[in-house]
């Protein structure tokens, strides 16, 4: 079964507190996970921040785009 | 912040976010929000617009590498995304036009965060520096840390 997830990409535009805030409030990650996730994005360039069905992953990506964040839909094949 | 002696700041006053910004910078945000609202309208009805506006979908990064999947994704999400941003931009414009200092309901601060966040991408790419984009980024940051002071010191490990 395909595992759909949200991939958030680093850029030179978005500031740390803003990314943490969006991951926390908009995506729904607990604050500690939002902070850790933002640090991983900064360190690794892109990070999968949540796993979900395809519809949920797309909806989250669209929400992230609406804040000016760079995100895409990823998938893991079995 | 930009070419002015006026000291700018963002504050929370009760249920209102108060942005004390220079006249010049209010005008800069007003212009950016206006451009965003215009660019989010149905591009097919506005072929006379500048090329950058007609290509509004470029402000949104690709959700998929596959052209077919990206096209289907746009069919599913693009209209709602554009409509929401356009409505938010018009609400922000109304607040900017109401005079200084700019007052906005704190509960609706996401309007500002989204409008500032996407409007930046009309004038620059993610990897490029741009005076307007940098200013919008700074205001977006100031709003977040005003509403959530606990995030002020959050940064790379």
Interface residues (C-beta under 8 A of the other chain):
Chain A: X9 X11 X12 X13 X14 X15 X16 X17 X18 X20 X21 X22 X26 X35 X38 X39 X42 X43 X58 X59 X61 X62 X65 X66 X67 X68 X69 X70 X71 X72 X73
Chain B: X60 X61 X62 X63 X64 X65 X73 X76 X77 X80 X81 X84 X85 X110 X113 X114 X116 X117 X118 X120 X121 X126 X127 X133 X137 X140 X141 X144 X145 X148 X151 X152 X154 X155 X156 X157
